[in-house]
Amino acid sequence: MLALLRPKLAPPAPYEGKLDRGFMFRVLVVLVPPLTLIFVVRGSIILGIATVNQAGAIGAIGAMIMAGYRLTEGRKSPFYSAFVAFLSVAALVALLQNFYINVKSIQTSGDWLGVILAAIASTTFVGTVIWSGWRVFKIDNTLEGVMVETAKITSLVFIILLGAAMLTAAFRAFGGEDLVRDFLSGLPGGFVTKFIVVMVVIFVLGFFLDFIEIAVVVVPIIAPILLADSSANVTAVWLGVMIGVNMQTSFLTPPFGFSLFYLRGVASPKVRTIEMYCGVTPFIALQLLGLAIVGFFPGLVNYLPSKVYLTSDTAAPPHNPRLQACFESYLFDLYDSDGEVLRVSIKSARGFDFSGLPANLKIEFTGGLKKAEATFEKVAVVRAAESAVTAYLPGYRPKHSRVRDLRVELGSLGRKTTKLTKERGLLLRSPETVRDRIIEVEQRIGALEIEKIAILARFPKDWVAARKKYIALETAETKARQIYRRNVDDAYEPVGKLRKLISQVAGLAALEGRLKGLEPMIGSQQPPGQVMAAIATIVLELSAVGALKAKLQLSKARRALKPRKLDRAKAMKEFAKALKLYTAEEAWRRQMAENIGSGLNGYDVTIKGSIGLRQQARLTDDQTEEVVSCLSHHRNISLSF
């Protein structure tokens, strides 16, 4: 933007050649492969396709191939290896899209073809990598120099990590973490003051220390303190981004600025250092502005990780406790807008023809309908309890904040007292007891006790009663929410259960012939082991389609055939009962599928996104959007502590 407004500040680079196809080709060769490699390495990590180690290997192979043609630039066929490598990778991608390439799963000629073609493409790619590696190894000993420098840097990093781990352990062992916590907790202004102080310290340290030193020495000390502050309840992602942007800004800042020194090493001697300092100023201002924006609007950082997590294959199910506050905020608004539709759907479900449905399932389903109708009443109770807590907060919150600050002071005094008490015990057990030192320690303990009494006197006089009332209100709200959650779970569970049983009627009917085929086997003189194996297979399939009564009865027939107590007559009797139960099960399921199948599906579609949301396996895209918007913002939970 500045160059557009004042072009003289960014004069064009001199070029004496022609802007022809050769020039464009050289530009593409210089820009496209490195940018593609960066996207592949970074993108594979962000998208979850590859681990960090795997992405690093991809980067190393890609860099070796690019180095192979850059080092042979001007010679004959410099791009052959890169071109063949590209074709090999493209072939592998195409094969993966069209074949299931797994040696253990080869069954058809098509599987063999896919594996053979993939092996050829992989071998070709490995050959190009070896070819490029040989070029890099032979030309100017480039590969040797790279490996030596990599070994040096890796060794230095591990030395720093080991030293940082030792320093951090010693710092904590000598009580340094407690000192930092006491200092930060004693600052007025709560989390905001602590956070600003920490960021300023990291900013200053960025003048002298590299990223690794700050990340492995400073961050492990201050991060737990900031993350443990319940008044802010910040996420680790947000804190990491804030620290990272802060350090990045610090590395650009004069008079030190590591990034400026790196730039000085590659810049032309004509560019003065003071000009670099002046040129970097707008970038520093922009990064500080970005830091402030991210600090005031944490959703800018938290939104994407939360969205990626909730849409991933490993996303938490809707009944995850961490999601409930945001779910209920979304659902309660949904009940207000779609409440009438839900009531009409529940009322229509009451008119279903339940004749033929087993009594236990009928009781469960009708009970679920009652609970579904009671959902709106439970929501009203939750809202009333929430309103009572909200109305009480203006008078309670200042007292709570004051008491939390006083308890921080008491905690600091308690740690000091404990330390002095241990020291006094050691002095008393020492063979060379120093009486004056013991008296000094006891006097300090006494002074701390007096200070503790003074702090206790500063507690609000009605604090105990105020805290007791708040706990009672919060407990009432928590209990109301728990009742609501149990209610909606019980309201939807029979719907899912009945739909599943009805949907399995075709699978249940398909077992009829095989089940009846067991009768002659049981009555014949076939070896009991073979008959038991056949029965066991049917038992598993009955269990899979939910015919539990028939399954249990058939299991009794199977047990009657055990060699130690072989009783074929009893087995036939139990089988007859199992067949009768199976016939009844298949009949009522078929009848229910005809009578209420479509209506039940419609009822399920209506309530599964609201009353039945907690029982679903995943969220829809719209629901995820609503929940993520809520999760992205930090929520103060300090009143509960």
JOKA-V335152 format. One record per pair of residues at least 4 apart in sequence whose ideal C-beta (glycine too) atoms are under 6 Angstrom apart, sorted by the first residue. I is the first residue (numbers start at 1). J is the second residue. If there is no record, write none. Layout:
BEGIN
((I J) (I J))
END
This chain:
BEGIN
((3 10) (19 23) (28 32) (31 35) (32 36) (33 66) (37 62) (38 42) (39 43) (41 55) (41 58) (41 59) (43 47) (44 49) (44 50) (44 55) (45 55) (50 54) (50 55) (61 129) (64 132) (64 133) (64 136) (65 82) (65 85) (65 132) (67 71) (67 136) (68 81) (68 132) (68 135) (68 136) (69 78) (69 79) (69 82) (71 139) (72 78) (73 78) (79 83) (81 128) (81 131) (81 132) (84 128) (85 125) (85 128) (88 121) (88 124) (88 125) (91 121) (92 121) (95 99) (95 114) (95 117) (95 118) (99 114) (101 114) (101 115) (101 118) (106 111) (106 112) (107 111) (135 139) (136 142) (136 143) (137 143) (141 145) (160 164) (160 212) (161 216) (164 216) (164 217) (167 217) (168 220) (171 176) (172 177) (177 221) (178 415) (181 185) (181 225) (182 186) (182 412) (184 194) (184 225) (185 408) (187 193) (187 194) (189 193) (190 231) (191 195) (191 229) (191 231) (191 232) (198 222) (199 246) (202 246) (203 246) (203 250) (205 209) (205 214) (206 247) (206 250) (206 251) (207 256) (209 213) (209 214) (211 215) (211 247) (213 217) (214 218) (215 219) (219 223) (223 227) (224 228) (230 637) (230 638) (230 641) (231 636) (231 638) (232 634) (233 634) (233 635) (233 637) (234 238) (234 239) (234 634) (235 302) (237 305) (238 298) (238 301) (238 302) (241 301) (245 291) (249 287) (251 257) (251 258) (251 259) (252 257) (252 259) (252 280) (252 284) (253 257) (254 277) (260 276) (263 267) (267 271) (271 275) (293 297) (294 300) (294 301) (298 302) (298 634) (299 303) (299 632) (299 633) (302 306) (302 632) (303 632) (306 628) (306 631) (306 632) (307 628) (310 315) (310 624) (311 624) (316 320) (318 613) (318 614) (318 616) (319 614) (323 327) (324 328) (326 627) (326 630) (326 631) (327 331) (328 332) (329 630) (330 626) (331 610) (332 379) (334 338) (334 610) (335 339) (335 379) (338 342) (345 603) (345 606) (346 369) (346 372) (346 373) (349 369) (349 603) (350 369) (352 596) (352 599) (353 595) (354 362) (356 588) (356 591) (357 361) (357 362) (357 592) (363 367) (364 494) (365 494) (365 498) (368 491) (368 494) (371 487) (371 490) (371 491) (372 491) (372 611) (374 378) (375 488) (375 611) (378 484) (378 487) (381 480) (382 480) (382 481) (382 484) (385 476) (385 477) (385 480) (386 477) (388 473) (389 473) (389 477) (392 396) (392 473) (393 397) (396 400) (396 466) (396 470) (399 460) (399 466) (400 639) (403 463) (406 455) (406 458) (409 455) (410 455) (413 448) (413 452) (416 448) (417 448) (420 441) (420 444) (420 445) (423 441) (424 441) (427 437) (427 438) (459 463) (462 466) (463 467) (471 475) (488 611) (489 614) (491 611) (492 611) (492 612) (492 615) (494 498) (495 604) (499 600) (499 604) (501 546) (502 589) (502 592) (502 593) (502 597) (504 508) (504 545) (504 546) (505 589) (505 590) (505 593) (507 545) (508 545) (508 547) (508 586) (509 586) (511 515) (511 541) (515 538) (518 522) (520 524) (521 526) (521 531) (522 531) (522 571) (522 572) (522 575) (526 530) (526 531) (528 532) (528 561) (528 563) (528 566) (531 561) (532 558) (532 561) (535 558) (539 551) (539 554) (539 555) (542 547) (542 550) (542 551) (543 551) (547 551) (547 585) (549 581) (550 578) (550 581) (550 582) (550 585) (553 577) (553 578) (553 581) (554 578) (556 574) (557 571) (557 574) (557 575) (560 567) (560 570) (560 571) (561 571) (591 595) (592 596) (593 597) (596 600) (604 608) (607 611) (607 612) (608 612) (609 613) (619 623) (619 624) (624 628))
END
